[in-house]
């Protein structure tokens, strides 16, 4: 069930003891909620993963869509010929360099390859990746997943962009930002730090749970 922004804002107003929005306006809390979504994705990029068909540029260097933060995976080729919708594997740049140091200029369409076989990803350059062989013509497409900047929530009646599982983390972050408005107060400063800590613990717990419960191949 999708969660409306109003649900989170109402919960925060109760925590702040400000249901009439005397100190914090609804618009202000909504802006904190949008910031919360972006912060969740900053720490956990797959919280807003997008699965899409992506048109490749000619050449080996490729860029994810403009709303992307970082590449997550490149899965397969897209073709009108089902026999060419082959899987694409990730390899390291050093692996390709060691076996074929001209791979940057080796093109798709040069026999016997007419599909992308591998991709190279550098976490220091998160919005770009390299493909081998490089496409030089036609309409080359691949299926990929990437982490995207969450769309802003523009009305309290609209649903949050992230999955519902992040409701608690989003609530904690909005409280953190709200109490930060009056951080000159010792009590509010303590509450700000408390809610920041809860926000980070929730995200870290989510990461740990996902790591421990991800699907694994059965032993043969």
C-alpha positions in Angstrom: 0.0 0.0 0.0 1.5 3.3 -1.0 2.0 5.8 1.8 0.9 9.4 1.3 3.2 12.2 2.3 0.4 13.5 4.6 0.7 10.3 6.7 4.4 11.0 7.5 3.8 14.7 8.0 0.9 14.0 10.4 3.1 11.6 12.4 5.9 14.2 12.6 3.5 16.9 13.8 2.4 14.7 16.6 6.0 14.0 17.6 6.8 17.7 17.5 3.6 18.5 19.4 2.7 21.0 16.7 -0.4 19.6 15.0 -1.6 23.2 14.2 1.7 24.0 12.4 2.5 26.9 14.7 6.3 26.4 14.6 6.7 24.2 11.6 4.5 24.7 8.5 3.3 21.8 6.5 5.2 23.1 3.5 8.4 23.1 5.5 7.9 19.6 6.7 7.2 18.5 3.1 10.5 20.0 2.0 12.2 18.1 4.8 10.5 14.9 3.5 11.8 15.5 0.0 15.3 16.0 1.4 14.8 12.8 3.5 14.2 10.8 0.3 17.3 12.1 -1.4 19.4 11.4 1.7 18.1 7.8 1.9 19.2 7.3 -1.7 22.6 8.9 -1.0 23.3 6.3 1.7 21.4 3.4 0.0 21.2 3.9 -3.8 19.1 0.9 -4.5 16.3 2.4 -2.5 15.2 4.1 -5.7 16.4 1.7 -8.4 15.1 2.0 -12.0 14.9 -0.9 -14.5 14.9 0.4 -18.0 15.8 -0.1 -21.7 18.7 2.2 -22.5 19.9 3.4 -25.9 23.7 3.2 -26.1 25.9 5.9 -27.5 28.4 5.0 -30.3 31.7 4.2 -28.7 32.8 2.5 -25.6 31.9 5.1 -22.9 28.3 5.3 -21.9 26.3 7.5 -19.5 23.2 6.5 -17.5 20.0 8.6 -17.8 20.1 12.2 -16.6 18.2 11.5 -13.3 20.7 8.8 -12.3 23.0 8.9 -9.4 25.0 5.7 -10.1 24.8 2.6 -12.3 23.7 -0.6 -10.5 23.9 -3.3 -13.2 23.8 -3.9 -17.0 21.8 -7.1 -17.6 21.4 -7.9 -21.3 21.3 -6.8 -24.9 18.0 -5.8 -26.5 17.4 -6.9 -30.1 14.6 -7.8 -32.5 16.5 -11.1 -32.8 15.9 -13.1 -29.6 19.1 -15.0 -30.1 21.0 -11.8 -29.7 19.4 -10.7 -26.4 22.4 -12.2 -24.7 23.5 -11.5 -21.1 26.2 -8.9 -20.4 28.7 -9.7 -17.7 30.7 -7.2 -15.6 34.5 -7.4 -15.8 37.2 -5.3 -14.4 39.1 -2.9 -16.6 42.4 -4.6 -15.6 41.0 -8.0 -16.9 40.2 -6.5 -20.3 43.4 -4.5 -20.4 45.4 -7.7 -19.7 43.9 -9.8 -22.5 43.2 -7.1 -25.1 44.6 -3.7 -24.6 42.8 -2.3 -27.7 39.3 -3.1 -26.3 38.3 0.6 -26.1 38.4 0.8 -29.9 37.2 -2.7 -30.8 33.7 -2.2 -32.1 30.5 -4.2 -32.1 29.7 -5.3 -35.6 33.3 -6.5 -36.3 33.0 -10.2 -36.9 32.3 -12.3 -34.9 30.6 -9.9 -32.4 27.5 -7.8 -33.0 26.3 -7.6 -29.4 27.8 -6.2 -26.2 29.5 -8.9 -24.2 30.9 -7.1 -21.1 30.7 -3.8 -19.3 33.2 -2.1 -17.0 32.2 0.1 -14.1 34.4 2.4 -12.0 32.7 3.4 -8.6 34.8 6.6 -8.8 32.9 7.5 -12.0 29.4 6.3 -10.9 27.3 7.8 -13.7 29.3 6.3 -16.5 30.3 2.9 -17.7 32.2 1.2 -20.6 31.0 -1.5 -22.9 32.9 -4.1 -25.0 32.7 -4.3 -27.9 31.8 -0.7 -28.5 28.7 -0.1 -30.7 29.2 1.9 -33.9 25.9 1.8 -35.7 22.2 0.8 -35.7 20.1 1.2 -32.6 22.0 -0.5 -29.8 20.1 -1.0 -26.6 20.6 -2.7 -23.3 18.6 -3.4 -20.2 20.1 -1.8 -17.1 19.3 -0.7 -13.6 20.4 2.5 -12.0 19.8 4.5 -8.8 17.8 7.6 -9.5 17.2 10.9 -7.7 13.7 10.5 -6.1 11.1 12.7 -7.7 10.0 15.6 -5.4 6.6 15.2 -3.7 4.7 18.3 -4.6 1.6 17.8 -2.5 0.7 16.2 0.8 -1.9 14.1 -0.9 0.8 12.5 -3.2 2.5 9.3 -2.3 6.2 9.0 -1.3 8.5 8.1 -4.1 10.5 5.4 -2.1 9.1 2.0 -1.1 6.9 2.0 2.0 9.6 0.1 4.0 11.4 3.5 4.4 8.5 5.2 6.2 10.3 5.0 9.6 13.6 6.3 8.3 11.8 9.2 6.5 9.9 10.1 9.7 13.1 10.1 11.7 14.9 12.3 9.2 12.1 14.9 9.1 12.2 15.0 12.9 15.9 15.5 12.8 15.6 18.4 10.4 12.7 20.0 12.3 14.5 19.9 15.7 17.6 21.3 14.0 15.7 24.5 13.4 15.9 25.2 17.1 19.2 23.5 17.8 20.3 26.4 20.0 18.1 24.8 22.6 20.0 22.0 24.4 17.0 19.8 24.5 16.2 20.2 20.8 19.8 19.7 19.9 19.8 16.4 21.8 16.6 15.4 20.1 18.1 16.3 16.7 21.0 14.0 17.3 18.7 11.3 18.6 16.6 11.2 15.5 19.7 11.4 13.2 21.0 8.3 15.0 17.7 6.5 14.6 17.6 7.4 10.9 21.1 5.9 10.4 20.5 2.8 12.5 17.3 2.1 10.5 19.2 2.3 7.2 22.1 0.2 8.5 19.7 -2.5 9.7 18.0 -2.6 6.3 21.4 -3.0 4.6 22.3 -5.9 7.0 19.0 -7.6 6.6 19.2 -7.5 2.8 22.7 -8.8 2.8 21.7 -11.7 5.0 18.5 -12.6 3.1 19.4 -12.1 -0.5 18.6 -15.0 -2.8 21.5 -17.4 -3.1 22.0 -20.3 -5.6 21.5 -23.7 -4.0 24.6 -25.9 -3.7 24.9 -28.6 -6.3 
